[in-house]
Amino acid sequence: MIRTSGRKRHVENERPWFTKQRWILLLLVLLPPIGALLMWMVTRWTPMTKIVLSVVAALWCGALVIGLSTNPETHDRSPDPVAPIVDDGRGPQSSP
């Protein structure tokens, strides 16, 4: 009788953490460029799956970059809340 399952599990545990599918999927969400690179280099997924996940990761990365670079304080286009001073031509007035 040949036992291969025990050895197979042992070999699975010897792989580096970043080559395991769950970590690659997590990296695709948290760090899309690194996750996509590892996905193409390490996984045995079909080319269509890799292409779809690469497109989704690229869109997600773009959304993250645009979202982080947008500062609402610098892009506020509302009018100035201070009312303009109108000169009525009578000069300075003294108050009683």
Residue frames as a rotation matrix with the C-alpha (Angstrom) as fourth column:
MET 1
0.580 0.815 0.000 0.00
0.815 -0.580 0.000 0.00
0.000 0.000 -1.000 0.00
ILE 2
-0.497 -0.744 0.447 1.38
0.757 -0.623 -0.196 3.41
0.424 0.241 0.873 -1.00
ARG 3
0.375 0.567 -0.733 0.69
0.830 -0.557 -0.006 6.42
-0.412 -0.607 -0.680 1.17
THR 4
-0.437 -0.508 0.742 0.87
0.803 -0.592 0.067 9.62
0.405 0.626 0.667 -0.80
SER 5
0.502 0.751 0.429 -1.67
0.473 -0.654 0.590 11.78
0.724 -0.093 -0.683 1.00
GLY 6
0.759 -0.264 -0.595 0.54
0.542 -0.251 0.802 12.39
-0.362 -0.931 -0.048 4.05
ARG 7
-0.339 -0.935 0.107 3.47
0.796 -0.225 0.561 13.41
-0.501 0.276 0.821 1.89
LYS 8
-0.219 0.332 0.918 1.23
0.766 -0.524 0.372 15.57
0.604 0.785 -0.139 -0.26
ARG 9
0.840 0.542 -0.030 0.01
0.424 -0.619 0.661 17.51
0.340 -0.568 -0.750 2.75
HIS 10
0.416 -0.776 -0.474 3.58
0.606 -0.152 0.781 17.89
-0.679 -0.612 0.407 3.99
VAL 11
-0.534 -0.593 0.602 4.72
0.842 -0.308 0.444 19.28
-0.078 0.744 0.664 0.63
GLU 12
0.252 0.728 0.637 1.72
0.660 -0.611 0.437 21.64
0.707 0.311 -0.635 0.62
ASN 13
0.918 0.110 -0.382 2.80
0.383 -0.501 0.776 23.05
-0.106 -0.858 -0.502 3.97
GLU 14
0.028 -0.992 -0.127 6.39
0.768 -0.060 0.638 23.55
-0.640 -0.115 0.760 2.80
ARG 15
0.006 0.011 1.000 5.36
0.876 -0.483 0.000 26.02
0.483 0.876 -0.012 0.10
PRO 16
-0.939 -0.329 -0.102 5.96
0.340 -0.837 -0.428 29.69
0.055 -0.437 0.898 0.89
TRP 17
-0.372 0.850 -0.373 2.91
0.492 -0.160 -0.856 31.55
-0.787 -0.502 -0.359 2.18
PHE 18
-0.223 0.278 -0.934 2.69
-0.522 -0.844 -0.127 33.86
-0.823 0.459 0.334 -0.83
THR 19
-0.864 -0.081 -0.497 2.21
-0.483 0.410 0.774 30.95
0.141 0.909 -0.393 -3.25
LYS 20
-0.756 0.653 0.043 -1.00
0.565 0.684 -0.462 29.74
-0.331 -0.325 -0.886 -1.60
GLN 21
-0.451 0.627 0.635 -4.28
0.678 -0.222 0.701 30.63
0.580 0.747 -0.325 -3.27
ARG 22
0.516 0.728 -0.451 -5.92
0.849 -0.367 0.380 32.29
0.112 -0.580 -0.807 -0.27
TRP 23
0.031 -0.583 -0.812 -2.99
0.516 -0.686 0.512 34.71
-0.856 -0.435 0.280 0.10
ILE 24
-0.864 -0.301 0.403 -2.94
0.490 -0.322 0.810 35.48
-0.114 0.898 0.426 -3.61
LEU 25
-0.031 0.935 0.354 -6.66
0.793 -0.193 0.578 36.29
0.609 0.298 -0.735 -3.49
LEU 26
0.569 0.180 -0.803 -6.11
0.736 -0.548 0.398 38.51
-0.368 -0.817 -0.444 -0.45
LEU 27
-0.428 -0.809 -0.404 -3.24
0.433 -0.575 0.694 40.29
-0.794 0.122 0.596 -2.19
LEU 28
-0.613 0.290 0.735 -5.44
0.726 -0.161 0.668 40.83
0.313 0.943 -0.112 -5.26
VAL 29
0.520 0.854 0.026 -7.76
0.739 -0.465 0.488 42.85
0.429 -0.235 -0.872 -3.00
LEU 30
0.719 -0.233 -0.655 -5.23
0.454 -0.556 0.696 44.63
-0.527 -0.798 -0.294 -0.79
LEU 31
-0.086 -0.813 -0.576 -2.27
-0.388 -0.506 0.771 45.09
-0.918 0.289 -0.272 -3.17
PRO 32
0.779 0.615 0.122 -3.65
-0.169 0.393 -0.904 44.41
-0.603 0.684 0.410 -6.68
PRO 33
0.535 -0.590 -0.605 -0.38
-0.795 -0.108 -0.597 44.73
0.287 0.800 -0.527 -8.67
ILE 34
-0.532 -0.765 0.364 1.48
-0.844 0.513 -0.156 42.27
-0.068 -0.390 -0.918 -6.44
GLY 35
-0.078 0.608 0.790 -1.47
-0.332 0.731 -0.595 39.90
-0.940 -0.309 0.145 -6.31
ALA 36
0.852 0.397 -0.342 -1.82
-0.421 0.130 -0.898 39.92
-0.312 0.908 0.278 -10.12
LEU 37
0.105 -0.903 -0.416 1.89
-0.929 0.060 -0.364 39.27
0.354 0.425 -0.833 -10.59
LEU 38
-0.653 -0.322 0.685 1.84
-0.628 0.736 -0.253 36.32
-0.422 -0.596 -0.683 -8.19
MET 39
0.333 0.862 0.381 -1.35
-0.359 0.490 -0.794 35.02
-0.872 0.128 0.473 -9.77
TRP 40
0.788 -0.050 -0.613 0.27
-0.608 0.084 -0.789 34.88
0.091 0.995 0.035 -13.22
MET 41
-0.144 -0.973 -0.180 3.52
-0.879 0.209 -0.429 33.37
0.455 0.097 -0.885 -11.94
VAL 42
-0.784 -0.296 0.546 2.32
-0.596 0.605 -0.528 30.82
-0.173 -0.739 -0.651 -9.40
THR 43
-0.070 0.860 0.505 -1.26
-0.513 0.403 -0.758 29.65
-0.856 -0.312 0.413 -9.92
ARG 44
-0.932 -0.141 0.333 -2.46
0.164 0.656 0.737 27.03
-0.323 0.742 -0.588 -12.33
TRP 45
-0.011 0.975 -0.221 -5.72
0.075 -0.219 -0.973 28.82
-0.997 -0.027 -0.071 -13.04
THR 46
0.241 0.169 0.956 -7.05
0.928 0.249 -0.278 28.98
-0.285 0.954 -0.097 -16.60
PRO 47
-0.771 -0.579 0.265 -5.86
0.636 -0.723 0.270 31.88
0.036 0.377 0.926 -18.76
MET 48
-0.154 0.793 0.589 -9.42
0.333 -0.520 0.787 33.26
0.930 0.317 -0.184 -18.92
THR 49
0.690 0.363 -0.626 -9.65
0.685 -0.049 0.727 33.32
0.233 -0.931 -0.282 -15.12
LYS 50
-0.169 -0.851 -0.497 -6.31
0.880 -0.357 0.313 35.10
-0.444 -0.384 0.810 -14.93
ILE 51
-0.730 -0.061 0.681 -7.36
0.504 -0.722 0.475 37.67
0.462 0.690 0.558 -17.53
VAL 52
0.293 0.927 0.235 -10.67
0.384 -0.339 0.859 38.40
0.876 -0.162 -0.455 -15.80
LEU 53
0.660 -0.078 -0.747 -9.03
0.744 -0.070 0.665 38.72
-0.104 -0.994 0.012 -12.38
SER 54
-0.483 -0.876 -0.018 -6.29
0.849 -0.473 0.238 40.93
-0.217 0.099 0.971 -13.85
VAL 55
-0.450 0.405 0.795 -8.87
0.361 -0.732 0.578 43.31
0.816 0.548 0.183 -15.33
VAL 56
0.664 0.728 -0.169 -10.80
0.414 -0.170 0.894 43.43
0.623 -0.664 -0.414 -12.05
ALA 57
0.318 -0.637 -0.702 -7.57
0.888 -0.060 0.456 44.01
-0.333 -0.769 0.546 -10.10
ALA 58
-0.682 -0.575 0.452 -6.53
0.711 -0.665 0.227 46.81
0.170 0.476 0.863 -12.49
LEU 59
-0.026 0.761 0.648 -9.90
0.231 -0.626 0.745 48.55
0.973 0.169 -0.160 -12.12
TRP 60
0.780 0.284 -0.557 -9.76
0.570 0.045 0.821 48.13
0.258 -0.958 -0.127 -8.34
CYS 61
-0.129 -0.919 -0.373 -6.21
0.947 -0.226 0.230 49.52
-0.296 -0.324 0.899 -8.24
GLY 62
-0.633 -0.052 0.772 -7.25
0.489 -0.801 0.347 52.50
0.600 0.597 0.533 -10.37
ALA 63
0.443 0.868 0.225 -10.20
0.253 -0.361 0.897 53.18
0.860 -0.341 -0.380 -8.08
LEU 64
0.587 -0.303 -0.750 -7.91
0.800 0.077 0.595 53.04
-0.122 -0.950 0.287 -5.05
VAL 65
-0.515 -0.853 0.078 -5.38
0.851 -0.499 0.161 55.43
-0.099 0.150 0.984 -6.61
ILE 66
-0.426 0.425 0.798 -8.05
0.281 -0.776 0.564 57.90
0.860 0.465 0.212 -7.71
GLY 67
0.638 0.744 -0.199 -9.83
0.381 -0.081 0.921 57.69
0.669 -0.664 -0.335 -4.37
LEU 68
0.376 -0.576 -0.726 -6.67
0.885 -0.008 0.465 58.28
-0.273 -0.817 0.507 -2.38
SER 69
-0.652 -0.710 0.266 -5.50
0.759 -0.613 0.222 61.15
0.005 0.347 0.938 -4.57
THR 70
-0.094 0.700 0.708 -8.77
0.365 -0.637 0.679 63.08
0.926 0.322 -0.195 -4.35
ASN 71
-0.780 -0.166 -0.603 -8.77
0.623 -0.285 -0.728 65.60
-0.051 -0.944 0.325 -1.53
PRO 72
0.181 0.958 0.222 -12.20
0.957 -0.223 0.183 67.20
0.225 0.179 -0.958 -0.95
GLU 73
0.392 -0.059 -0.918 -10.65
0.510 -0.817 0.271 70.33
-0.766 -0.574 -0.290 0.58
THR 74
-0.576 -0.706 -0.413 -8.66
0.021 -0.518 0.855 71.18
-0.817 0.484 0.313 -2.55
HIS 75
-0.904 0.261 0.338 -11.41
0.394 0.204 0.896 70.30
0.166 0.943 -0.287 -5.02
ASP 76
-0.154 0.877 -0.455 -14.21
0.773 -0.179 -0.609 72.32
-0.616 -0.445 -0.650 -3.42
ARG 77
-0.763 -0.088 0.641 -15.80
0.577 -0.539 0.613 74.49
0.292 0.838 0.462 -6.12
SER 78
0.295 0.912 -0.285 -18.48
0.952 -0.257 0.164 76.12
0.076 -0.320 -0.944 -3.92
PRO 79
0.330 -0.141 0.933 -18.62
0.224 -0.949 -0.222 79.92
0.917 0.282 -0.281 -3.81
ASP 80
-0.744 -0.667 -0.036 -16.82
0.265 -0.246 -0.932 81.81
0.613 -0.703 0.360 -1.07
PRO 81
-0.008 0.830 -0.557 -19.09
0.946 0.187 0.266 82.02
0.325 -0.525 -0.786 2.00
VAL 82
-0.418 -0.180 -0.890 -17.97
0.579 -0.808 -0.108 85.60
-0.700 -0.561 0.442 2.78
ALA 83
0.620 0.723 0.305 -20.26
0.725 -0.378 -0.576 88.18
-0.301 0.578 -0.758 1.18
PRO 84
-0.244 -0.732 0.636 -18.53
0.875 -0.449 -0.180 90.76
0.418 0.513 0.750 -1.02
ILE 85
-0.230 0.083 -0.970 -18.12
0.614 -0.760 -0.211 94.32
-0.755 -0.644 0.124 0.35
VAL 86
0.173 0.393 0.903 -20.06
0.939 -0.341 -0.032 96.83
0.296 0.854 -0.428 -1.70
ASP 87
-0.737 -0.447 -0.506 -18.85
0.557 -0.826 -0.082 100.43
-0.382 -0.343 0.858 -1.78
ASP 88
0.290 0.941 0.172 -21.82
0.924 -0.228 -0.308 102.82
-0.251 0.248 -0.936 -1.95
GLY 89
-0.051 -0.431 0.901 -19.58
0.725 -0.636 -0.264 105.84
0.687 0.640 0.345 -2.65
ARG 90
0.799 0.428 0.422 -20.32
0.053 -0.749 0.660 107.74
0.599 -0.506 -0.621 0.58
GLY 91
-0.171 -0.938 0.301 -16.98
-0.449 -0.197 -0.872 106.98
0.877 -0.284 -0.387 2.16
PRO 92
-0.735 -0.170 -0.657 -16.40
0.421 0.645 -0.637 105.78
0.532 -0.745 -0.403 5.71
GLN 93
0.259 0.885 0.387 -19.40
-0.107 -0.371 0.922 106.08
0.960 -0.280 -0.001 8.01
SER 94
-0.843 -0.444 0.303 -19.17
-0.338 0.000 -0.941 106.74
0.418 -0.896 -0.150 11.71
SER 95
-0.204 0.792 -0.575 -21.47
0.525 0.584 0.619 104.80
0.827 -0.176 -0.535 13.91
PRO 96
0.131 0.334 0.933 -23.41
-0.440 -0.824 0.357 106.65
0.888 -0.458 0.039 16.64
